Amino acid sequence: MHVLPIILFECNSDNNAIHIPSHIFLSLFHYIGLRDIRQLASLTFTTTRQSILGQLMAGSLSLILLCLQVVSTVLGNSDPSAQIHRRSPQKPSKPPVSNTKANAKPVPFGFGSKVTGGGNAAPQTPKDPAELEAWLNDPAPRVILISKTYDFTSPNITKTSGCQPFKSCSNGKNVQQAMNYNNWCTQVEKSTSKVLVSLDASPLNPIMVAGHKTLLGVGKSAIIKGKGLSLIHVENVIIQNIHITWLNPHLVWGGDALMMYGAKNVWIDHCTFSSIGRQMIVAGGTSPGEGNSGITISNNFFSGKTKWSARCQNRHYWTAFFSGVDDQITMARNCIDFTSGRSPKTGGSGSPKVLLHYYNNMHTNTIGATFEVGAGSNVLAEGNVFHNVKMQDNSDLTTQDGGKAYVPFKTKEANQCKSILGRPCISNLMIQSSKYNFPLDTQALATCKAYPDVTKANVLPASSIKSGVPGGCGVGFM
């Protein structure tokens, strides 16, 4: 208690500002137990002498809070590129209120209905990030419970070559920069801008998840920070009630939250994704055997709220992308908020073969693109709600780009499904939204006809989920 009064009285007063030099900040850092601070410079922490004296009189707790305010000021004024990965993740936007019609214990359904994860293995809680990663990666069936933050972020800064693929914002907002991953900057974007980007290297090395695992969050605070999950040539995995966050959100190619290549029987349920550099969920694979089958993505919250965007409006563009060689995916009851594209994107280059049944999802607060149905993909979208979803420019109008999709909004369009699927489709619903050009390609229905998980799906009327999807979205609703 004697150190801080001396330090604070060493500070020079000038009118109502207290100028605290670097060596004083270091003393404050050591006093409250923080170890890492770089590039400190003298700066102004605006307060009054009377305020400081009041803090001194109030006791040690208030002093510590004052110190924390000082620390926050230091970090907020340091080099944003170099310090980006040390900041606290931005809080995700809030999902719609849960629809109480189906808040019972969730069970797998759709294409992922056969998944059992770790089965009857005894539940265990890892003591630290290293043990969590080891358990997810080992060959033993496991049920892994987590209820706190497992922080994989690195204390060190890595610098690498990159580019700024998007135009600078005239409105003062920040655009994402990009790593030159696989020569993406030079060969794909053909960007002439060359920059040195700073990043946390941890998200570039995701946790490799082996088969027969259940990763289950307990309560509302199960967080994996600084690493995503990678499911490559594995089967029978459940990822449930987990928040994955803070994967170099300022960088394209900064990290994927959840990646699947050649995965089979996977259920991703009640997870939250926020502050991600690239894709929140991606399913890919170009070689035989790298299809992703038996996949259900349900009741997740995709929060695109960010400070670094591709289109200068603080909305994440890289949401969900499915492009494997033989993908069958159910995506239902999810909430997609504050995005600007790839919500979702299917197919595209290479030789993809993707079937996506997309139903009872809620899109809110979008500015930009929604669906991007690329070549080699078939999409049936029904019973979805688009609320406050608006185009940024005319390039967002088209949602079909070489693929086939059936997206009905009128009763007559929905009833046309009966002759092919044996049941009517459920109309989608637009509320206070732009009129996008959604396709009505019956070839997509013909492809879906062969899959009972589509023809017998329990799709609710869009009007019944306007206030929230059954079971809620994201962590904390189980």
SVG drawing of the C-alpha trace seen along z (x, -y; Angstrom):
<svg xmlns="http://www.w3.org/2000/svg" viewBox="-50 -24 61 70">
<polyline fill="none" stroke="black" stroke-width="0.4" points="0.0,0.0 3.0,-2.3 4.3,-2.0 1.4,-3.4 1.0,-6.7 4.6,-7.4 4.3,-6.7 1.2,-8.7 2.6,-11.7 5.7,-11.6 3.3,-12.3 3.3,-15.9 0.1,-17.8 -0.7,-20.2 -4.2,-21.7 -6.5,-18.7 -4.2,-16.1 -1.7,-13.8 1.3,-13.0 2.5,-9.6 5.9,-8.6 6.8,-5.1 8.7,-4.0 5.7,-4.8 3.5,-2.7 5.9,0.2 5.6,-0.1 1.9,-0.1 2.0,3.0 4.2,4.9 2.0,3.8 -1.1,5.4 0.7,8.5 0.8,7.9 4.0,9.0 4.0,8.0 3.9,4.4 5.7,3.0 6.3,-0.3 5.2,-2.4 5.5,-6.1 4.6,-9.0 0.9,-9.8 -1.8,-11.6 -4.2,-9.8 -6.9,-12.4 -8.1,-12.6 -7.9,-15.2 -5.6,-15.4 -8.7,-15.4 -9.8,-12.2 -6.5,-10.5 -6.5,-11.7 -10.0,-10.3 -8.8,-6.9 -6.0,-7.0 -8.5,-7.6 -10.9,-4.9 -8.4,-2.1 -6.5,0.5 -9.4,1.9 -10.1,-1.5 -6.4,-2.0 -6.2,1.2 -9.2,0.2 -7.5,-3.0 -4.4,-1.1 -6.5,1.0 -7.9,-2.1 -4.3,-3.3 -3.3,0.0 -6.4,-0.1 -5.3,-3.5 -1.8,-2.3 -3.0,0.7 -5.6,-1.4 -2.9,-3.9 -0.3,-1.4 0.4,-0.3 -2.9,1.4 -1.2,3.8 1.4,5.0 -0.9,5.2 -4.1,6.5 -3.9,10.1 -3.5,8.9 -6.8,7.1 -9.8,8.7 -12.1,10.2 -15.0,7.9 -18.2,9.1 -20.4,10.8 -23.8,9.3 -26.7,10.9 -28.7,13.7 -32.5,13.4 -34.4,14.6 -34.8,18.4 -38.1,19.9 -39.4,21.9 -41.1,24.5 -38.1,26.8 -35.8,26.1 -35.4,29.7 -32.1,31.5 -30.9,31.3 -30.4,34.5 -28.7,34.8 -30.9,34.7 -30.7,34.3 -27.6,35.7 -25.7,35.9 -28.4,37.9 -26.1,40.9 -23.4,39.2 -22.5,40.4 -19.2,38.6 -17.4,40.0 -20.3,42.2 -20.3,43.5 -16.7,42.5 -16.4,41.0 -16.6,37.2 -13.3,35.4 -12.2,31.8 -8.8,30.8 -6.6,28.8 -5.1,26.4 -5.0,25.7 -2.2,28.2 -4.2,31.0 -7.4,30.0 -5.4,30.1 -3.8,33.5 -7.2,35.1 -8.8,33.8 -6.0,35.2 -5.4,38.6 -7.1,41.8 -9.2,42.6 -13.0,42.0 -13.6,39.0 -16.3,36.8 -14.5,33.6 -16.2,31.0 -15.0,27.3 -16.5,24.4 -13.9,21.7 -11.6,20.0 -8.8,22.0 -6.5,19.4 -4.1,20.4 -3.0,17.0 0.7,16.4 2.5,13.6 4.7,13.1 4.1,11.2 4.8,12.7 5.3,10.6 4.8,11.9 4.2,10.6 0.7,9.7 -1.5,7.2 -4.5,4.9 -6.9,6.5 -9.7,4.1 -10.0,0.4 -9.4,-1.8 -12.7,-3.0 -13.8,-6.6 -16.0,-6.4 -13.1,-5.9 -13.7,-2.2 -11.0,0.5 -10.6,3.0 -9.1,6.4 -5.6,6.9 -4.5,10.4 -1.7,12.8 -0.2,13.9 -1.3,17.5 -0.5,19.8 0.3,16.6 -3.3,15.5 -2.4,11.9 -0.2,12.1 -1.9,14.8 -5.6,14.7 -6.3,11.1 -3.4,9.8 -2.9,7.2 -0.2,4.6 -0.2,3.5 2.5,5.1 2.4,4.8 4.0,6.4 1.2,7.8 1.4,8.6 -0.4,11.6 -0.7,14.2 0.7,17.5 -1.5,19.7 -4.6,19.6 -2.6,20.8 -2.1,24.1 -5.5,25.3 -6.3,28.1 -6.5,31.4 -9.5,33.3 -9.5,37.1 -12.6,39.2 -15.0,40.4 -14.9,37.2 -17.5,35.1 -16.4,31.6 -19.1,30.1 -19.3,26.7 -20.9,26.5 -22.8,23.3 -22.2,20.0 -18.4,19.6 -16.8,22.4 -14.4,20.5 -11.6,21.6 -9.6,18.4 -6.8,18.2 -7.2,21.5 -9.8,23.2 -10.7,26.8 -9.7,29.0 -11.5,32.3 -9.5,34.0 -10.4,37.6 -12.2,38.3 -15.7,39.4 -18.1,39.3 -17.4,35.9 -19.7,33.7 -18.8,30.0 -21.4,28.5 -21.9,25.3 -18.4,23.9 -17.5,20.3 -14.5,20.1 -13.1,16.6 -10.2,14.3 -8.4,15.7 -6.6,12.7 -9.9,10.9 -7.9,8.2 -6.5,10.7 -7.9,12.7 -6.4,16.2 -5.9,15.3 -7.6,18.6 -10.7,20.7 -12.9,21.4 -13.9,24.9 -12.6,26.7 -13.7,30.1 -11.9,32.1 -13.1,35.7 -15.2,35.6 -18.1,38.0 -20.9,37.9 -20.2,34.6 -22.6,32.5 -21.8,28.8 -24.4,27.5 -25.1,24.5 -21.7,23.0 -20.8,19.3 -18.3,18.0 -17.0,14.4 -13.9,12.3 -12.6,14.7 -10.1,13.9 -11.5,16.0 -14.2,18.7 -16.3,19.4 -17.1,22.8 -15.5,24.3 -15.9,27.8 -13.6,28.6 -11.5,31.2 -10.6,31.9 -9.5,35.5 -11.6,38.7 -12.5,39.5 -12.4,35.8 -16.2,35.3 -18.0,34.3 -21.0,36.4 -23.4,36.8 -22.9,33.2 -25.4,31.2 -24.8,27.6 -27.5,26.6 -28.4,23.8 -25.2,22.0 -24.6,18.2 -22.5,16.6 -21.7,13.2 -20.1,11.1 -19.7,8.0 -16.2,6.8 -13.9,3.8 -12.2,5.1 -14.3,5.8 -14.0,6.5 -16.7,3.9 -16.2,1.0 -19.3,1.7 -18.0,3.6 -19.6,6.9 -17.7,10.1 -17.8,11.4 -16.4,14.9 -19.2,16.8 -19.7,20.4 -18.2,22.1 -18.9,25.7 -17.0,27.0 -16.1,30.6 -16.1,33.3 -19.1,35.1 -20.8,33.0 -24.2,33.7 -24.9,31.0 -27.9,30.0 -27.8,26.4 -30.8,25.6 -31.9,23.3 -28.8,21.1 -28.6,17.3 -26.5,15.4 -26.0,11.8 -24.0,8.8 -22.5,10.4 -21.8,9.2 -21.4,12.3 -21.0,16.1 -24.1,16.8 -23.5,19.4 -21.3,20.0 -21.5,23.4 -19.5,25.0 -17.2,23.0 -13.9,23.8 -12.4,27.3 -14.8,30.3 -17.2,29.8 -20.3,31.8 -22.3,30.2 -25.9,30.9 -27.1,28.4 -30.5,28.5 -30.8,25.1 -33.8,24.4 -35.3,22.5 -32.3,20.2 -32.5,16.5 -30.5,13.9 -30.4,10.5 -28.7,7.1 -26.9,8.1 -25.6,5.5 -24.2,7.1 -24.5,10.6 -26.4,13.6 -26.3,16.9 -23.5,17.6 -24.6,20.8 -21.6,21.8 -21.0,24.4 -21.3,28.0 -23.7,27.3 -27.4,28.0 -29.2,26.0 -32.8,26.3 -33.5,23.4 -36.9,23.3 -38.5,21.8 -35.8,19.2 -36.3,15.6 -34.4,12.7 -34.9,9.6 -33.2,6.3 -31.1,7.9 -30.1,5.4 -27.9,5.1 -25.0,2.8 -24.8,2.5 -26.2,4.2 -23.5,6.9 -25.4,8.4 -28.6,9.0 -27.7,12.3 -27.5,15.3 -26.9,18.1 -23.4,18.3 -23.4,21.5 -25.0,23.7 -28.6,24.9 -30.9,23.7 -34.6,23.7 -35.6,20.8 -39.4,20.3 -41.0,17.2 -44.5,17.7 -47.0,20.4 -47.3,21.4 -43.6,21.8 -43.5,23.9 -46.3,26.1 -44.3,27.0 -42.0,29.1 -44.8,31.7 -44.6,33.3 -40.9,33.9 -40.2,34.3 -43.5,35.8 -44.2,32.8 -44.6,29.1 -41.6,26.9 -41.9,24.3 -41.8,20.7 -39.1,18.4 -39.9,14.9 -38.5,11.5 -39.0,8.7 -37.8,5.2 -35.2,6.5 -34.1,6.0 -35.5,8.0 -32.6,10.4 -32.8,12.6 -33.2,16.0 -33.5,18.9 -36.2,21.4 -34.2,24.2 -36.2,27.4 -33.0,29.4 -32.0,28.8 -35.2,30.5 -34.6,33.5 -31.2,33.9 -32.7,33.7 -35.4,36.3 -33.0,39.2 -32.3,38.1 -34.8,39.0 -33.1,36.6 -34.4,33.9 -37.7,35.2 -38.8,36.1 -37.3,33.1 -39.4,31.3 -39.3,27.8 -41.3,25.2 -43.2,22.3 -40.9,19.2 -43.5,17.1 -43.1,19.3 -39.4,18.4 -39.6,14.7 -38.7,14.1 -36.2,16.9 -35.4,20.4 -36.3,23.4 -33.6,24.2 -31.9,20.8 -28.6,19.9 -25.1,20.2 -23.7,21.0 -25.8,21.0 -29.1,22.2 -28.8,25.9"/>
</svg>
